[in-house]
Amino acid sequence: MAQTTIRRSYLGRAGQAVEWDAILRIFDTIWGHENQSLPKYPEAIKNMYGSWEDRWGVKYDAESLDEIGQAYQKRETAVISLRSFGPHLRCHFMYWPGKAEAYVEV
């Protein structure tokens, strides 16, 4: 039997860059607070990845969400990328602080 895949995406903008707490609330809503350590298999069924790019396009892979938060609060992030791959949910969230623009695909 064929498997049906449904994808949904959303692009949103704010008047200015959001506080880090707002990004944490979005993360917790999508993936849950317990996944802020960005767990990977075999610790978890899914693999969580987080990274950011600076204004020169240099990409930094994060070991935890706290690491991204520290860079964000120092205004070192031009792009934040959070994604998960698992048997039931694949999700990608991107945020551009300079444009106060966010994109999520589930």
CYANA upper distance limits for C-alpha pairs under 8 A (distance plus 0.5 A):
  7 ARG  CA    105 GLU  CA      7.41
  7 ARG  CA    106 VAL  CA      6.11
  8 ARG  CA    105 GLU  CA      6.12
  8 ARG  CA    106 VAL  CA      5.83
  9 SER  CA    103 TYR  CA      7.71
  9 SER  CA    104 VAL  CA      5.97
  9 SER  CA    105 GLU  CA      4.63
  9 SER  CA    106 VAL  CA      6.81
 10 TYR  CA    103 TYR  CA      6.14
 10 TYR  CA    104 VAL  CA      5.89
 10 TYR  CA    105 GLU  CA      7.07
 11 LEU  CA    101 GLU  CA      7.77
 11 LEU  CA    102 ALA  CA      6.22
 11 LEU  CA    103 TYR  CA      4.95
 11 LEU  CA    104 VAL  CA      7.19
 12 GLY  CA    101 GLU  CA      6.21
 12 GLY  CA    102 ALA  CA      5.79
 12 GLY  CA    103 TYR  CA      6.98
 13 ARG  CA     99 LYS  CA      8.19
 13 ARG  CA    100 ALA  CA      6.13
 13 ARG  CA    101 GLU  CA      4.89
 13 ARG  CA    102 ALA  CA      6.83
 14 ALA  CA     18 VAL  CA      8.02
 14 ALA  CA    100 ALA  CA      5.83
 14 ALA  CA    101 GLU  CA      7.03
 15 GLY  CA    100 ALA  CA      7.29
 16 GLN  CA     97 PRO  CA      8.46
 16 GLN  CA     99 LYS  CA      8.05
 16 GLN  CA    100 ALA  CA      5.94
 17 ALA  CA     97 PRO  CA      5.61
 17 ALA  CA     98 GLY  CA      7.20
 17 ALA  CA     99 LYS  CA      7.83
 17 ALA  CA    100 ALA  CA      5.15
 18 VAL  CA     22 ALA  CA      6.89
 18 VAL  CA     23 ILE  CA      8.02
 18 VAL  CA     97 PRO  CA      7.96
 18 VAL  CA    100 ALA  CA      7.50
 19 GLU  CA     23 ILE  CA      7.62
 20 TRP  CA     24 LEU  CA      6.85
 20 TRP  CA     69 GLY  CA      7.13
 20 TRP  CA     72 TYR  CA      7.77
 20 TRP  CA     73 GLN  CA      7.60
 21 ASP  CA     25 ARG  CA      6.73
 22 ALA  CA     26 ILE  CA      6.85
 23 ILE  CA     27 PHE  CA      6.65
 24 LEU  CA     28 ASP  CA      6.54
 25 ARG  CA     29 THR  CA      6.57
 26 ILE  CA     30 ILE  CA      6.80
 27 PHE  CA     31 TRP  CA      6.28
 27 PHE  CA     32 GLY  CA      7.23
 27 PHE  CA     33 HIS  CA      7.97
 27 PHE  CA     36 GLN  CA      8.43
 28 ASP  CA     32 GLY  CA      4.56
 28 ASP  CA     33 HIS  CA      5.19
 28 ASP  CA     35 ASN  CA      8.43
 28 ASP  CA     36 GLN  CA      8.39
 29 THR  CA     33 HIS  CA      8.47
 31 TRP  CA     35 ASN  CA      6.83
 32 GLY  CA     36 GLN  CA      8.09
 35 ASN  CA     39 PRO  CA      6.80
 35 ASN  CA     48 MET  CA      8.22
 36 GLN  CA     64 SER  CA      6.69
 36 GLN  CA     65 LEU  CA      5.78
 36 GLN  CA     66 ASP  CA      8.12
 37 SER  CA     63 GLU  CA      7.51
 37 SER  CA     64 SER  CA      4.97
 37 SER  CA     65 LEU  CA      6.64
 37 SER  CA     66 ASP  CA      8.42
 38 LEU  CA     47 ASN  CA      7.95
 38 LEU  CA     48 MET  CA      5.24
 38 LEU  CA     49 TYR  CA      6.50
 38 LEU  CA     50 GLY  CA      7.60
 38 LEU  CA     63 GLU  CA      7.10
 38 LEU  CA     64 SER  CA      5.79
 38 LEU  CA     65 LEU  CA      7.26
 39 PRO  CA     43 GLU  CA      6.76
 39 PRO  CA     44 ALA  CA      6.49
 39 PRO  CA     46 LYS  CA      8.07
 39 PRO  CA     47 ASN  CA      6.63
 39 PRO  CA     48 MET  CA      6.09
 40 LYS  CA     44 ALA  CA      6.05
 40 LYS  CA     45 ILE  CA      7.97
 40 LYS  CA     46 LYS  CA      6.70
 40 LYS  CA     47 ASN  CA      4.66
 40 LYS  CA     48 MET  CA      6.33
 41 TYR  CA     45 ILE  CA      6.27
 41 TYR  CA     46 LYS  CA      6.69
 41 TYR  CA     47 ASN  CA      6.33
 45 ILE  CA     86 GLY  CA      6.97
 45 ILE  CA     87 PRO  CA      8.11
 46 LYS  CA     84 SER  CA      7.18
 46 LYS  CA     85 PHE  CA      6.11
 46 LYS  CA     86 GLY  CA      4.63
 46 LYS  CA     87 PRO  CA      7.53
 47 ASN  CA     84 SER  CA      6.00
 47 ASN  CA     85 PHE  CA      5.79
 47 ASN  CA     86 GLY  CA      6.78
 48 MET  CA     82 LEU  CA      8.06
 48 MET  CA     83 ARG  CA      6.39
 48 MET  CA     84 SER  CA      4.95
 48 MET  CA     85 PHE  CA      7.21
 49 TYR  CA     61 ASP  CA      8.29
 49 TYR  CA     62 ALA  CA      7.89
 49 TYR  CA     82 LEU  CA      6.29
 49 TYR  CA     83 ARG  CA      5.75
 49 TYR  CA     84 SER  CA      6.66
 50 GLY  CA     61 ASP  CA      6.67
 50 GLY  CA     62 ALA  CA      5.85
 50 GLY  CA     63 GLU  CA      7.94
 50 GLY  CA     64 SER  CA      7.77
 50 GLY  CA     65 LEU  CA      7.46
 50 GLY  CA     68 ILE  CA      8.07
 50 GLY  CA     80 ILE  CA      8.13
 50 GLY  CA     81 SER  CA      6.19
 50 GLY  CA     82 LEU  CA      4.97
 50 GLY  CA     83 ARG  CA      6.96
 51 SER  CA     59 LYS  CA      7.37
 51 SER  CA     60 TYR  CA      5.94
 51 SER  CA     61 ASP  CA      4.86
 51 SER  CA     62 ALA  CA      5.74
 51 SER  CA     68 ILE  CA      7.46
 51 SER  CA     80 ILE  CA      6.53
 51 SER  CA     81 SER  CA      5.78
 51 SER  CA     82 LEU  CA      7.10
 52 TRP  CA     59 LYS  CA      6.25
 52 TRP  CA     60 TYR  CA      5.91
 52 TRP  CA     61 ASP  CA      7.29
 52 TRP  CA     62 ALA  CA      8.27
 52 TRP  CA     68 ILE  CA      7.30
 52 TRP  CA     77 THR  CA      6.53
 52 TRP  CA     78 ALA  CA      7.73
 52 TRP  CA     79 VAL  CA      5.88
 52 TRP  CA     80 ILE  CA      4.90
 52 TRP  CA     81 SER  CA      6.46
 53 GLU  CA     57 GLY  CA      5.94
 53 GLU  CA     58 VAL  CA      5.77
 53 GLU  CA     59 LYS  CA      4.84
 53 GLU  CA     60 TYR  CA      6.63
 53 GLU  CA     77 THR  CA      6.22
 53 GLU  CA     78 ALA  CA      6.08
 53 GLU  CA     79 VAL  CA      5.63
 53 GLU  CA     80 ILE  CA      7.18
 54 ASP  CA     58 VAL  CA      6.01
 54 ASP  CA     59 LYS  CA      7.27
 54 ASP  CA     76 GLU  CA      6.21
 54 ASP  CA     77 THR  CA      5.33
 54 ASP  CA     78 ALA  CA      5.49
 54 ASP  CA     79 VAL  CA      7.48
 55 ARG  CA     76 GLU  CA      7.90
 55 ARG  CA     77 THR  CA      7.34
 55 ARG  CA     78 ALA  CA      5.65
 57 GLY  CA     78 ALA  CA      8.46
 62 ALA  CA     67 GLU  CA      6.50
 62 ALA  CA     68 ILE  CA      6.95
 63 GLU  CA     67 GLU  CA      7.39
 64 SER  CA     68 ILE  CA      7.67
 65 LEU  CA     69 GLY  CA      6.73
 66 ASP  CA     70 GLN  CA      6.69
 67 GLU  CA     71 ALA  CA      7.14
 68 ILE  CA     72 TYR  CA      6.59
 68 ILE  CA     80 ILE  CA      8.24
 69 GLY  CA     73 GLN  CA      6.54
 70 GLN  CA     74 LYS  CA      6.83
 71 ALA  CA     75 ARG  CA      6.81
 71 ALA  CA     76 GLU  CA      5.71
 71 ALA  CA     77 THR  CA      6.67
 72 TYR  CA     76 GLU  CA      6.24
 72 TYR  CA     77 THR  CA      5.85
 77 THR  CA     97 PRO  CA      7.79
 78 ALA  CA     96 TRP  CA      6.32
 78 ALA  CA     97 PRO  CA      6.66
 78 ALA  CA     98 GLY  CA      7.08
 79 VAL  CA     94 MET  CA      7.43
 79 VAL  CA     95 TYR  CA      6.17
 79 VAL  CA     96 TRP  CA      5.22
 79 VAL  CA     97 PRO  CA      7.34
 80 ILE  CA     94 MET  CA      6.00
 80 ILE  CA     95 TYR  CA      5.59
 80 ILE  CA     96 TRP  CA      7.07
 81 SER  CA     92 HIS  CA      7.77
 81 SER  CA     93 PHE  CA      6.28
 81 SER  CA     94 MET  CA      5.03
 81 SER  CA     95 TYR  CA      7.17
 82 LEU  CA     92 HIS  CA      6.32
 82 LEU  CA     93 PHE  CA      5.60
 82 LEU  CA     94 MET  CA      6.93
 83 ARG  CA     90 ARG  CA      7.89
 83 ARG  CA     91 CYS  CA      5.94
 83 ARG  CA     92 HIS  CA      4.79
 83 ARG  CA     93 PHE  CA      6.67
 84 SER  CA     89 LEU  CA      7.84
 84 SER  CA     90 ARG  CA      5.91
 84 SER  CA     91 CYS  CA      5.88
 84 SER  CA     92 HIS  CA      7.17
 85 PHE  CA     89 LEU  CA      6.97
 85 PHE  CA     90 ARG  CA      5.23
 85 PHE  CA     91 CYS  CA      7.49
 86 GLY  CA     90 ARG  CA      6.58
 89 LEU  CA    106 VAL  CA      7.78
 90 ARG  CA    106 VAL  CA      6.47
 91 CYS  CA    104 VAL  CA      7.76
 91 CYS  CA    105 GLU  CA      6.12
 91 CYS  CA    106 VAL  CA      4.94
 92 HIS  CA    104 VAL  CA      6.09
 92 HIS  CA    105 GLU  CA      5.81
 92 HIS  CA    106 VAL  CA      7.16
 93 PHE  CA    102 ALA  CA      7.80
 93 PHE  CA    103 TYR  CA      6.22
 93 PHE  CA    104 VAL  CA      4.81
 93 PHE  CA    105 GLU  CA      7.09
 94 MET  CA    102 ALA  CA      6.13
 94 MET  CA    103 TYR  CA      5.68
 94 MET  CA    104 VAL  CA      6.87
 95 TYR  CA    100 ALA  CA      7.80
 95 TYR  CA    101 GLU  CA      6.29
 95 TYR  CA    102 ALA  CA      4.81
 95 TYR  CA    103 TYR  CA      6.93
 96 TRP  CA    100 ALA  CA      6.24
 96 TRP  CA    101 GLU  CA      5.81
 96 TRP  CA    102 ALA  CA      6.85
 97 PRO  CA    101 GLU  CA      7.18
